[in-house]
Amino acid sequence: MHIITKKRLDEFWVVHPESKQALTNWFKAAKKAEWKSLADTKLDFSHAELVGKCIVFNLGGNNYRLIVKIKFRSRVIFVRFVLTHAQYSRNRWKTDCI
């Protein structure tokens, strides 16, 4: 899969260094993946959940949420948000996923 953009992950772990390992693990797995559907994604990340047009990954033992849009046909992942659990709970990100 082609991931646009890793920069959001980098920026997040500068502020939250404890998230780096979880985000790095996700990035490596997603880059190698050949997901054709949400079902394929769930084989690698069983907690992945479809919310509107976005897929939400629960990372770092429920501490972080990675919100992406995936174009399965073109094999592109658009990183929309990386949030702490508290930021995610505010639901401000949802307007991008409607």
PAVEXNU-728850 format. One record per residue: x, y, z of N, C-alpha, C, O, CB in turn. Coordinates in steps of 0.001 Angstrom, whole numbers, plus 500000, padded with zeros to 6 digits. Glycine has a CB too. Example, Ala and Ser with C-alpha at 12.3 -4.5 7.8 and 13.67 -1.06 7.14 Angstrom:
<pafis>
{pafi {513190,494310,507800},{512300,495500,507800},{513200,496700,507800},{514236,496681,508465},{511308,495527,509046}} {pafi {512850,497750,507080},{513670,498940,507140},{512900,500030,507870},{513409,501138,508039},{514084,499402,505725}} 
</pafis>
This chain:
<pafis>
{pafi {500851,498823,500000},{500000,500000,500000},{500899,501242,500000},{501999,501233,500552},{499030,499997,501233}} {pafi {500410,502287,499379},{501116,503572,499367},{500464,504464,500426},{499249,504663,500406},{501070,504250,497933}} {pafi {501252,504990,501334},{500725,505760,502460},{501027,507249,502264},{502175,507656,502082},{501328,505254,503798}} {pafi {499962,508040,502307},{500069,509490,502194},{499468,510079,503476},{498252,509957,503626},{499332,510036,500892}} {pafi {500113,510639,504319},{501495,510962,504410},{502052,510470,505742},{501372,510532,506766},{501703,512455,504243}} {pafi {503249,509997,505723},{503908,509543,506949},{504227,510725,507858},{504404,510561,509065},{505194,508767,506615}} {pafi {504297,511893,507279},{504637,513098,508040},{503713,513292,509247},{504165,513731,510305},{504568,514325,507132}} {pafi {502439,512972,509099},{501503,513120,510233},{501868,512184,511373},{501721,512537,512543},{500057,512846,509781}} {pafi {502341,511000,511038},{502778,510064,512080},{504003,510619,512793},{504072,510625,514022},{503090,508671,511477}} {pafi {504973,511086,511999},{506197,511668,512563},{505894,512835,513486},{506444,512923,514584},{507127,512126,511448}} {pafi {505026,513727,513049},{504675,514899,513851},{504012,514497,515168},{504254,515109,516208},{503748,515823,513060}} {pafi {503179,513468,515110},{502487,513024,516321},{503467,512445,517327},{503395,512759,518515},{501415,511987,515976}} {pafi {504394,511595,516858},{505272,510967,517837},{506357,511896,518359},{507015,511569,519347},{505907,509755,517239}} {pafi {506560,513036,517727},{507444,514043,518313},{506797,514583,519598},{507476,514789,520604},{507726,515206,517294}} {pafi {505497,514804,519551},{504756,515308,520711},{504459,514179,521706},{504439,514399,522917},{503440,515975,520257}} {pafi {504229,512972,521184},{503888,511803,522001},{504883,510680,521699},{504537,509724,521005},{502416,511332,521728}} {pafi {506119,510784,522213},{507165,509819,521853},{506821,508369,522203},{507340,507443,521581},{508447,510196,522537}} {pafi {505969,508172,523172},{505584,506807,523552},{504725,506131,522478},{504520,504918,522528},{504825,506829,524878}} {pafi {504229,506895,521520},{503410,506340,520439},{504245,505836,519264},{503717,505155,518384},{502433,507384,519949}} {pafi {505522,506154,519236},{506358,505883,518062},{506366,504403,517674},{506231,504076,516495},{507781,506345,518324}} {pafi {506518,503529,518629},{506593,502099,518308},{505293,501591,517679},{505321,500876,516678},{506910,501290,519572}} {pafi {504168,501959,518263},{502876,501510,517732},{502644,502060,516324},{502181,501335,515445},{501730,501945,518665}} {pafi {502962,503329,516109},{502770,503929,514785},{503742,503362,513760},{503378,503157,512602},{502934,505441,514864}} {pafi {504960,503111,514178},{505949,502500,513282},{505516,501095,512884},{505627,500711,511720},{507336,502457,513951}} {pafi {505027,500338,513843},{504550,498978,513546},{503397,499007,512555},{503358,498206,511620},{504113,498266,514834}} {pafi {502450,499934,512757},{501330,500052,511826},{501840,500422,510437},{501432,499819,509444},{500312,501104,512326}} {pafi {502728,501408,510361},{503250,501877,509077},{503922,500736,508307},{503662,500547,507119},{504248,503029,509294}} {pafi {504777,499988,508980},{505480,498880,508318},{504505,497825,507818},{504642,497327,506701},{506491,498241,509273}} {pafi {503520,497483,508642},{502541,496466,508243},{501680,496967,507080},{501428,496224,506131},{501644,496081,509442}} {pafi {501234,498207,507149},{500373,498758,506104},{501132,498902,504781},{500575,498649,503713},{499811,500119,506540}} {pafi {502374,499299,504854},{503175,499475,503638},{503341,498143,502884},{503329,498109,501654},{504562,500061,503994}} {pafi {503494,497065,503634},{503663,495738,503019},{502335,495105,502605},{502303,494189,501783},{504383,494810,503983}} {pafi {501255,495597,503174},{499939,494967,502981},{499451,495065,501541},{499876,495922,500767},{498916,495605,503903}} {pafi {498549,494159,501220},{497875,494174,499922},{496371,494100,500163},{495676,493244,499616},{498359,492990,499013}} {pafi {495888,495023,500998},{494472,495034,501361},{493603,495376,500165},{493865,496331,499433},{494219,496026,502490}} {pafi {492569,494581,499985},{491606,494820,498914},{490242,495208,499472},{489333,495573,498727},{491477,493580,498031}} {pafi {490112,495122,500799},{488837,495427,501446},{489067,495621,502941},{490155,495359,503454},{487795,494296,501190}} {pafi {488028,496084,503631},{488104,496213,505080},{488338,494844,505713},{489059,494736,506705},{486815,496857,505640}} {pafi {487743,493811,505155},{487941,492460,505686},{489421,492072,505654},{489925,491473,506604},{487107,491440,504885}} {pafi {490112,492406,504577},{491554,492137,504506},{492300,492926,505581},{493206,492407,506234},{492105,492492,503103}} {pafi {491909,494173,505751},{492546,495024,506757},{492379,494414,508142},{493313,494407,508944},{491952,496450,506723}} {pafi {491184,493903,508414},{490904,493311,509724},{491705,492032,509983},{491879,491642,511138},{489425,493012,509842}} {pafi {492189,491385,508941},{493048,490217,509137},{494360,490624,509802},{494925,489863,510587},{493325,489516,507791}} {pafi {494842,491823,509488},{496077,492334,510090},{495812,493147,511360},{496603,493121,512303},{496829,493192,509080}} {pafi {494700,493861,511369},{494334,494718,512510},{492871,494457,512839},{491982,495140,512331},{494580,496248,512195}} {pafi {492631,493482,513679},{491256,493045,513970},{490386,494145,514556},{489160,494081,514457},{491281,491879,514921}} {pafi {490992,495141,515157},{490251,496230,515779},{489905,497357,514804},{489242,498319,515194},{491045,496785,516928}} {pafi {490336,497259,513560},{490025,498301,512568},{488509,498397,512399},{487807,497391,512299},{490716,497994,511193}} {pafi {488029,499646,512371},{486588,499855,512336},{486236,500916,511301},{486887,501958,511223},{486064,500262,513723}} {pafi {485219,500649,510520},{484742,501605,509545},{483823,502611,510241},{482853,502234,510897},{484008,500889,508382}} {pafi {484147,503895,510086},{483318,504975,510630},{483092,505951,509488},{483983,506728,509145},{483998,505685,511887}} {pafi {481914,505913,508903},{481641,506728,507724},{482546,506283,506596},{482533,505113,506213},{481837,508233,508023}} {pafi {483342,507211,506054},{484273,506901,504965},{485685,506635,505468},{486610,506474,504671},{484298,508039,503963}} {pafi {485852,506588,506770},{487179,506405,507372},{487305,505043,508038},{486319,504397,508393},{487457,507508,508393}} {pafi {488546,504639,508190},{488849,503445,508974},{489658,503914,510171},{490637,504648,510036},{489632,502355,508125}} {pafi {489224,503471,511348},{489861,503870,512595},{490638,502677,513139},{490094,501588,513320},{488810,504377,513633}} {pafi {491919,502908,513395},{492783,501898,513997},{493022,502280,515449},{493360,503423,515755},{494133,501766,513221}} {pafi {492846,501326,516326},{493109,501497,517748},{494534,500994,517974},{494803,499801,517829},{492048,500720,518652}} {pafi {495438,501894,518327},{496846,501526,518459},{497372,501816,519859},{496802,502619,520598},{497684,502268,517426}} {pafi {498441,501165,520203},{499109,501442,521475},{498274,501097,522679},{498241,501853,523650},{499490,502874,521545}} {pafi {497594,499957,522633},{496808,499521,523784},{495682,500468,524137},{495470,500778,525309},{497696,499355,524966}} {pafi {494952,500935,523119},{493798,501812,523311},{494192,503248,523664},{493339,504025,524094},{492909,501252,524395}} {pafi {495454,503612,523494},{495900,504965,523815},{495814,505924,522632},{495718,507135,522829},{497311,504925,524322}} {pafi {495848,505401,521402},{495905,506247,520214},{494924,505761,519166},{494596,504576,519096},{497320,506277,519639}} {pafi {494462,506701,518351},{493597,506366,517222},{494237,506932,515958},{494610,508103,515896},{492139,506928,517425}} {pafi {494350,506082,514976},{494832,506470,513662},{493625,506405,512735},{492995,505357,512590},{496018,505540,513162}} {pafi {493312,507535,512110},{492131,507621,511257},{492608,507844,509831},{493315,508807,509535},{491163,508769,511721}} {pafi {492204,506930,508954},{492664,506961,507566},{491485,506780,506616},{490407,506329,507003},{493727,505868,507318}} {pafi {491727,507144,505379},{490827,506793,504282},{491635,505898,503362},{492784,506201,503038},{490264,508077,503523}} {pafi {491036,504800,502945},{491743,503854,502080},{491001,503726,500756},{489796,503479,500716},{491879,502467,502767}} {pafi {491744,503899,499690},{491252,503633,498335},{491821,502268,497955},{492949,502161,497475},{491682,504777,497292}} {pafi {491024,501237,498178},{491514,499872,498011},{491929,499571,496565},{492936,498897,496349},{490447,498886,498453}} {pafi {491183,500051,495584},{491525,499759,494188},{492886,500310,493796},{493660,499650,493103},{490469,500325,493265}} {pafi {493169,501515,494241},{494450,502130,493873},{495542,501873,494918},{496683,502303,494748},{494269,503632,493683}} {pafi {495184,501169,495999},{496134,500772,497049},{496780,501984,497729},{497988,502007,497968},{497223,499872,496457}} {pafi {495955,502988,498034},{496451,504205,498661},{495758,504413,500006},{494540,504280,500122},{496230,505426,497739}} {pafi {496560,504743,501015},{496053,505065,502342},{496344,506544,502593},{497485,506992,502484},{496704,504149,503451}} {pafi {495302,507285,502928},{495443,508696,503267},{495332,508838,504780},{494264,508606,505347},{494367,509567,502538}} {pafi {496410,509212,505430},{496390,509422,506878},{495687,510752,507126},{496162,511801,506690},{497851,509412,507497}} {pafi {494567,510707,507818},{493788,511912,508085},{494114,512491,509462},{494369,513688,509591},{492293,511609,507983}} {pafi {494105,511631,510499},{494341,512100,511858},{495085,511048,512661},{494898,509847,512463},{493021,512456,512545}} {pafi {495925,511512,513562},{496511,510664,514601},{496154,511377,515900},{496516,512536,516102},{498111,510457,514423}} {pafi {495444,510677,516774},{494891,511316,517961},{495143,510487,519214},{495277,509265,519154},{493401,511550,517785}} {pafi {495204,511168,520333},{495181,510446,521604},{493743,509982,521819},{492827,510426,521126},{495691,511350,522807}} {pafi {493556,509098,522771},{492202,508618,523079},{491310,509799,523480},{490148,509861,523078},{492239,507551,524218}} {pafi {491843,510724,524265},{491061,511889,524710},{490663,512775,523525},{489522,513231,523454},{491866,512715,525738}} {pafi {491589,513022,522597},{491279,513827,521414},{490216,513140,520554},{489304,513790,520043},{492555,514079,520585}} {pafi {490342,511852,520402},{489404,511073,519608},{487993,511178,520186},{487019,511293,519443},{489847,509603,519541}} {pafi {487890,511139,521502},{486592,511163,522175},{485833,512461,521953},{484616,512498,522132},{486778,510941,523648}} {pafi {486523,513523,521568},{485857,514807,521311},{485071,514806,520000},{484245,515690,519769},{486885,515928,521284}} {pafi {485326,513815,519145},{484581,513601,517892},{484738,514694,516836},{483958,514724,515885},{483143,513462,518207}} {pafi {485700,515580,516964},{485885,516637,515956},{486330,516078,514611},{486107,516703,513574},{486906,517657,516444}} {pafi {486944,514931,514620},{487473,514304,513411},{486354,513754,512522},{486553,513571,511321},{488441,513182,513782}} {pafi {485198,513495,513093},{484141,512799,512351},{483625,513562,511135},{483161,512946,510176},{482997,512517,513266}} {pafi {483697,514886,511158},{483183,515638,510013},{483954,515320,508726},{483415,515450,507627},{483249,517137,510301}} {pafi {485203,514908,508868},{486010,514541,507698},{485622,513172,507148},{485997,512829,506027},{487493,514550,508057}} {pafi {484888,512402,507910},{484594,511018,507532},{483165,510801,507048},{482789,509687,506681},{484858,510118,508694}} {pafi {482383,511853,507049},{480973,511731,506642},{480876,511559,505145},{479775,511439,504608},{480158,512962,507086}} 
</pafis>
